[in-house]
Amino acid sequence: MQIMKKTLVYGMVVFSLSFGVTISAVASDVEYTRVLADKGYAEHQNRLGIMYAEGDGVERDFIKSFKWLQKAAIQGYAPAQNNLGGNYYSGYGVHQDTTKAIEWFQKAANQGHVAAQNNLKQLNISNNSTVTNSYYQGDVNESDVASLTELALKYESGDGVTKDYNKAVELYEKAAYQGYAPAQFSIGNMYYHGRGVPKDYGSAVEWFQKAATQGYASAQNNLGVAYREGHGVKQDYSKGVELYKKAVQQGSAGAQNNLGIAYKDGKGVPQNHYLAFKLFQESADQGYAGGQANLGLAYQNGRGVVQDYNKANEWYQKAAQQGDPVAQHNLAYNYKNGLGVRQDYEKAFYLYQEAATQGYAPAQTNLGMRYTTGEGVRQDYKKAFYWMEKAANQGRSVAQINLGRIYYQGEGVPVDYDKSFYWYKKAADQGEAIAQKNLGLLYYYGEGATRSEAQAKYWFRKACTNGNQEGCNNLQALN
């Protein structure tokens, strides 16, 4: 029997869930802001109002924006008074009322708020207040832990100042060592991601633990993620679930999502797709992108709910608009295949690209395939190689298989059997049957490795065991 030499293989799309989502900078910012806003901090009420107005980390909602701006404005916080005036002037979240707009602009202007004074000038309203610029000077009393933390967040995010992680760490630590839970949580995040300090999961866990002990929901959630992933602690799914549940009791959208993942996967709790669906729904209803993406996936696969591609796409779209790469990737897949939407290769390409540029390996793989096949974009083997290599370097086995093929066939790169062998071996070691079969072929023909029928048989046998019929046929031929 002739041994086949077919090595071409295209990547299959595999849906992926987002894990530990509240550890991301944007989600942490929203969660952190919401907690302090609920505690009555005017600065954070104003910030949350702006987030709802701009759709920054949450679903845009002008009514909620107005609500939070009003809470801060009533406390006499000048920036919120100015913003509330803007809502009244434009009719955002409230009936348009120029008189009330001027009233709130005046209140802010009387405190020396420059933007409010300019707004009054635009409306030809005089203001006799002395113009000052004292609202934000960066001079904070070191015993004022809330202000230290707020200033640190500005340096971390580059909000009104030049982004400076080192300065953010310095300020977070000053507040954290005074026992302030939001600062402890935030410095934990800095260690977790290696921002302004070397990445250190152990130190991150220590700070998360301090804040979690005080009942800080975001820290409880992130500590749960650390236990789930085994970052800085011994992996313990049950402990992770225990921490998620504590945060869920406080309404943490990120924890709702992560607990949903635990029920979906049956890790730390018995598998229960219905409970997973309910938790994803609760998280999604709070505007949380990770929950929206996973709710879409539940509808996509009919897990815990009747399968419904239209609803899947609806939730993917909400999350994709917030920049969630998992949702962008899954929505792209549905556009490519016409599931719940009209088939649109160009739209699929755009969404894959959006997710790929965020470093999401499955999207990088599929973007590489679009450049290979020319679906939705002009065929370009060099760009296909570029994206496949990015995904392969992240350990994406399907991309490694395709990179092996690219080097073998010389698509966009010179033919290189050694590199082809290298990437097929990477994928084969991950149990990919096609890569195992192709590795057997390289050994049989002595391409990229010393010719060895024994090694060829070994890899054909592995491929056959894993269900690859060509591997079985080649093994039979050699025997």
C-alpha positions in Angstrom: 0.0 0.0 0.0 1.4 3.4 -0.9 2.0 5.8 1.9 0.1 9.0 1.4 1.9 12.3 1.6 -1.0 14.7 2.1 0.0 17.3 4.7 -2.5 20.1 4.1 -4.8 20.8 7.0 -7.0 23.7 7.8 -7.8 24.8 11.4 -11.1 24.1 12.9 -12.7 26.7 15.1 -12.9 25.8 18.7 -15.1 27.9 21.0 -13.2 29.2 24.1 -14.5 30.5 27.4 -12.9 33.5 29.0 -11.5 32.7 32.4 -10.6 35.1 35.3 -12.1 38.0 33.4 -12.3 40.4 36.3 -8.5 40.3 36.5 -8.4 42.4 33.3 -7.7 46.1 33.7 -11.0 47.3 32.3 -13.2 45.0 34.3 -11.2 45.6 37.5 -11.7 49.4 37.0 -15.4 49.0 36.6 -15.8 46.7 39.6 -13.5 48.9 41.7 -15.5 52.0 40.7 -18.9 50.4 41.3 -17.9 49.2 44.8 -16.7 52.7 45.9 -19.7 54.4 44.3 -22.0 52.2 46.3 -20.1 53.2 49.4 -20.9 56.9 48.6 -17.6 58.2 47.3 -18.6 61.1 45.0 -15.5 60.8 42.8 -16.4 57.2 41.9 -20.1 57.9 41.5 -19.1 60.5 39.0 -16.7 58.1 37.3 -19.4 55.4 37.1 -21.8 57.9 35.6 -19.2 58.7 32.9 -18.7 55.0 32.3 -22.4 54.5 31.7 -22.6 57.5 29.4 -19.6 56.4 27.3 -20.3 52.6 27.4 -16.8 52.2 29.0 -16.6 48.7 30.4 -20.4 48.6 30.8 -23.4 48.8 28.5 -24.2 52.4 27.6 -27.1 53.6 29.7 -27.9 57.3 30.0 -30.5 56.8 32.7 -28.0 55.0 35.0 -25.4 57.6 34.0 -27.8 60.4 35.2 -28.5 58.5 38.4 -24.9 58.3 39.5 -23.9 61.8 38.4 -26.8 63.1 40.4 -25.7 61.3 43.5 -22.2 62.8 43.2 -23.5 66.2 42.3 -25.8 66.4 45.4 -22.7 65.8 47.5 -21.2 69.0 46.1 -18.7 67.3 43.8 -18.0 69.9 41.1 -17.0 67.6 38.2 -20.3 65.7 38.7 -22.3 69.0 38.9 -20.8 70.0 35.6 -21.6 66.6 34.0 -25.1 66.6 35.4 -25.6 70.0 33.9 -24.5 68.6 30.6 -27.1 65.8 30.9 -29.9 68.3 31.5 -28.7 70.5 28.7 -28.6 67.6 26.2 -31.5 65.6 27.6 -29.4 62.5 28.3 -31.2 60.2 30.8 -33.6 63.1 31.7 -36.0 65.5 30.1 -34.1 68.4 28.5 -34.1 71.4 30.9 -31.8 74.3 30.1 -32.7 76.1 33.4 -31.5 73.1 35.5 -28.5 72.7 33.3 -27.5 76.3 34.1 -28.2 75.7 37.8 -25.8 72.8 37.9 -23.1 74.5 35.8 -23.3 77.5 38.2 -22.8 75.3 41.2 -19.7 73.7 39.7 -18.4 77.1 38.4 -18.8 78.6 41.9 -16.3 76.0 43.1 -13.8 77.1 40.4 -14.6 74.3 37.9 -13.1 75.6 34.7 -15.2 73.4 32.3 -18.4 74.6 34.0 -17.3 78.2 33.7 -16.6 77.7 30.0 -20.0 76.1 29.6 -21.7 79.2 31.2 -19.7 81.4 28.8 -20.9 79.3 25.9 -24.5 80.0 27.2 -23.6 83.7 27.7 -24.2 83.4 31.4 -21.8 85.5 33.6 -19.9 84.0 36.4 -18.1 85.9 39.1 -16.3 83.1 40.7 -12.5 83.1 40.9 -11.1 80.7 38.3 -8.9 78.2 40.1 -7.3 74.9 39.0 -7.0 73.4 42.5 -9.3 70.4 41.9 -6.5 68.1 40.9 -2.9 69.0 41.9 -1.7 65.6 42.9 -1.1 66.7 46.4 -2.8 64.1 48.6 -2.7 63.7 52.4 -1.0 60.3 53.0 -3.6 59.3 55.6 -6.4 59.8 53.0 -6.4 56.3 51.7 -9.3 56.8 49.3 -7.6 59.8 47.6 -4.3 57.9 47.4 -6.1 55.0 45.7 -7.9 57.3 43.4 -4.7 59.1 42.4 -3.0 55.7 41.9 -5.8 54.6 39.6 -5.2 57.8 37.5 -1.6 56.9 37.1 -2.4 53.3 36.3 -4.9 54.3 33.6 -3.4 57.5 32.4 -6.5 59.5 33.3 -5.5 63.1 33.3 -1.9 62.3 33.9 0.9 60.5 32.1 0.5 56.8 32.6 3.1 55.7 35.2 2.8 52.2 36.7 5.7 52.8 39.1 4.0 55.8 40.5 0.7 53.9 40.7 2.3 51.1 42.7 3.9 53.6 45.1 0.6 55.2 45.8 -1.4 51.9 46.0 1.1 50.5 48.5 0.8 53.6 50.7 -2.9 53.0 51.0 -2.7 49.2 51.0 -0.3 49.1 54.0 -2.9 51.2 55.9 -5.4 48.3 55.4 -7.5 49.9 52.7 -9.1 47.0 50.8 -9.5 48.6 47.4 -5.8 49.5 47.4 -4.8 46.0 48.5 -6.9 44.6 45.7 -5.3 47.0 43.2 -1.7 46.3 44.2 -2.5 42.6 44.0 -3.5 43.2 40.4 -0.3 45.1 39.7 1.7 42.1 40.9 -0.5 39.7 39.0 0.1 41.4 35.7 3.6 42.7 36.4 2.8 46.4 36.1 5.3 48.6 37.8 6.6 45.5 39.6 7.9 42.1 38.5 5.1 39.7 37.9 4.7 37.7 41.2 1.6 35.6 41.7 2.6 34.9 45.3 2.6 38.6 46.2 -0.6 39.1 44.2 -2.3 36.3 46.2 -1.1 37.8 49.5 -2.7 41.2 48.7 -5.9 39.6 47.3 -6.2 37.6 50.5 -5.9 40.7 52.7 -8.6 42.5 50.8 -10.8 39.4 50.5 -10.6 38.9 54.2 -12.3 42.3 54.6 -15.1 41.1 52.3 -13.9 43.0 49.2 -15.8 41.2 46.4 -13.3 41.9 43.5 -10.5 40.5 45.6 -12.5 37.4 46.5 -13.2 36.8 42.8 -9.6 37.3 41.8 -8.4 35.1 44.6 -10.8 32.5 43.3 -9.2 32.8 39.9 -5.8 32.3 41.4 -7.0 29.1 43.1 -8.6 27.9 39.8 -5.4 28.5 37.8 -2.9 27.5 40.5 -1.3 31.0 40.4 0.6 31.6 43.6 -1.3 28.8 45.4 -1.8 25.1 44.9 -4.6 24.6 42.4 -7.9 24.0 44.2 -11.1 24.3 42.2 -13.3 23.9 45.3 -11.6 26.8 47.1 -12.0 28.9 44.0 -15.8 28.2 43.9 -16.0 29.0 47.6 -14.5 32.4 47.0 -16.6 33.1 43.8 -19.8 32.4 45.9 -18.8 34.9 48.5 -18.3 37.6 45.8 -21.6 36.5 44.0 -23.5 37.2 47.2 -22.3 40.8 46.9 -23.5 41.0 43.3 -20.1 40.7 41.6 -20.7 40.3 37.9 -17.2 38.9 37.3 -17.7 36.3 40.0 -21.1 35.4 38.6 -19.4 34.7 35.3 -16.6 32.7 36.9 -18.9 30.6 39.0 -20.9 30.0 35.8 -17.8 28.7 34.2 -17.2 26.4 37.2 -20.7 24.9 36.8 -20.3 24.6 33.1 -17.0 22.7 33.4 -17.9 20.8 36.5 -14.7 22.0 38.3 -15.1 22.4 42.0 -18.9 21.8 41.7 -21.0 19.1 40.0 -21.5 20.0 36.4 -24.8 21.9 35.9 -25.4 23.7 32.6 -28.7 25.2 33.8 -27.1 26.9 36.8 -24.2 28.0 34.6 -26.7 29.6 32.2 -28.5 31.4 35.0 -25.2 32.8 36.4 -24.1 33.9 32.9 -27.5 35.6 32.5 -27.1 37.5 35.8 -23.6 38.6 34.9 -24.7 39.6 31.4 -27.7 41.6 32.7 -25.2 43.7 34.6 -23.5 44.6 31.3 -20.5 42.4 32.0 -18.8 41.5 28.7 -17.4 38.1 29.9 -20.9 37.0 31.1 -22.4 38.2 27.8 -19.9 36.2 25.8 -20.5 33.1 27.8 -24.3 33.5 27.7 -24.0 33.7 23.9 -22.0 30.5 24.0 -24.7 28.8 26.1 -27.3 29.8 23.5 -25.0 28.7 20.7 -24.5 25.2 22.1 -27.9 24.8 23.7 -26.4 24.2 27.1 -28.8 25.0 29.9 -31.2 26.6 27.5 -32.8 25.9 24.1 -30.3 26.4 21.3 -30.9 29.8 19.7 -28.4 31.3 17.3 -30.2 34.6 17.1 -29.9 35.1 20.9 -26.3 33.9 20.8 -25.5 36.5 18.3 -27.4 39.2 20.2 -25.3 38.6 23.3 -22.0 38.2 21.3 -22.8 41.5 19.8 -23.2 43.2 23.2 -19.9 41.8 24.4 -18.1 42.5 21.1 -19.0 46.1 21.3 -17.2 46.2 24.6 -14.1 44.7 23.0 -14.4 41.2 24.3 -12.2 39.1 22.0 -14.0 35.8 22.7 -17.3 37.3 21.7 -15.7 38.9 18.6 -14.3 35.5 17.6 -17.5 33.6 18.1 -19.5 36.2 16.3 -17.0 36.0 13.4 -17.5 32.3 13.3 -21.3 32.7 13.0 -20.9 35.3 10.2 -18.5 33.0 8.4 -21.0 30.1 8.6 -24.3 32.0 8.4 -25.5 30.8 11.8 -28.3 33.1 12.9 -27.1 35.8 10.5 -26.6 36.2 6.8 -23.3 34.8 5.8 -20.7 37.6 5.4 -17.1 36.7 5.0 -16.0 40.4 5.1 -17.7 40.9 8.5 -16.2 37.6 9.8 -12.8 38.8 8.7 -13.2 42.2 10.4 -14.3 40.5 13.7 -11.5 37.9 13.6 -9.0 40.8 13.1 -10.5 42.8 16.0 -10.0 39.8 18.3 -6.6 38.8 16.9 -5.1 42.2 17.5 -5.9 41.7 21.2 -3.7 38.6 21.2 -6.5 36.1 21.2 -4.9 32.9 19.8 -8.0 31.2 18.3 -8.8 34.4 16.4 -5.2 34.7 15.2 -5.5 31.2 13.9 -8.7 31.9 12.0 -7.5 35.2 10.7 -4.5 33.4 9.3 -6.9 30.9 7.6 -8.8 33.8 6.1 -5.6 35.1 4.5 -4.8 31.6 3.4 -8.2 31.0 1.7 -8.9 34.6 0.6 -12.3 34.6 2.4 -13.4 38.1 3.1 -9.9 39.5 2.2 -7.4 39.3 -0.6 -5.3 36.1 -0.3 -1.9 36.9 1.3 0.3 34.0 2.4 2.8 36.3 4.2 0.1 37.7 6.4 -1.3 34.2 6.9 2.1 33.1 8.1 2.3 36.2 10.4 -0.9 35.4 12.2 -0.3 31.7 12.4 3.1 32.2 13.9 1.6 34.5 16.6 -1.0 31.9 17.5 1.5 29.0 17.4 3.8 30.8 19.7 1.0 30.9 22.2 0.7 27.1 22.1 -2.3 27.0 19.8 -2.0 23.4 18.4 -4.2 24.1 15.3 -1.9 27.0 14.4 1.2 24.8 14.9 -0.2 22.3 12.5 -0.8 24.9 9.9 2.6 26.5 10.5 4.1 23.0 9.9 2.2 22.9 6.6 3.2 26.5 5.6 7.0 25.7 6.1 6.6 22.4 4.3 4.9 23.9 1.2 6.7 27.2 1.3 3.6 29.4 1.5 4.8 33.0 2.1 8.1 31.6 3.4 11.0 29.5 2.0 10.5 25.8 2.2 12.1 24.6 5.5 11.6 21.0 6.4 13.4 21.4 9.8 10.9 24.1 10.9 8.0 22.1 9.5 9.2 19.2 11.6 9.5 21.5 14.7 6.0 22.7 14.5 4.4 19.4 13.7 6.2 18.0 16.7 4.9 20.7 18.9 1.3 19.9 17.8 1.9 16.2 17.9 3.0 16.4 21.5 -0.3 18.0 22.3 -2.1 14.9 21.0 -3.1 16.3 17.5 -3.6 13.2 15.4 -3.1 15.0 12.1 0.3 16.4 13.3 1.2 12.9 14.5 0.4 11.5 11.1 2.4 14.2 9.3 5.3 13.7 11.7 5.3 10.0 10.8 5.5 11.1 7.1 8.5 13.3 7.8 10.3 10.5 9.5 9.5 8.1 6.7 10.8 10.4 4.0 13.7 11.8 6.1 12.5 15.4 5.8 13.5 17.6 8.7 14.7 14.5 10.6 16.9 11.5 10.1 14.9 8.8 8.2 13.5 6.3 10.6 10.8 3.7 9.9 10.6 2.9 13.6 9.8 6.5 14.4 7.4 6.7 11.4 5.6 3.6 12.8 5.5 5.2 16.3 3.8 8.3 15.1 1.5 6.6 12.7 0.4 4.4 15.5 -0.3 7.4 17.8 -2.3 9.1 15.0 -4.3 5.9 14.4 -5.0 5.5 18.1 -6.3 9.1 18.1 -8.7 8.3 15.2 -6.7 9.4 12.1 -7.5 7.0 9.3 -4.5 7.9 7.1 -2.2 7.1 10.1 -3.9 3.7 10.3 -3.4 3.1 6.6 0.2 4.2 6.7 0.9 2.0 9.7 -0.7 -1.0 7.9 1.5 -0.3 4.8 4.7 -0.3 6.8 3.7 -3.5 8.6 
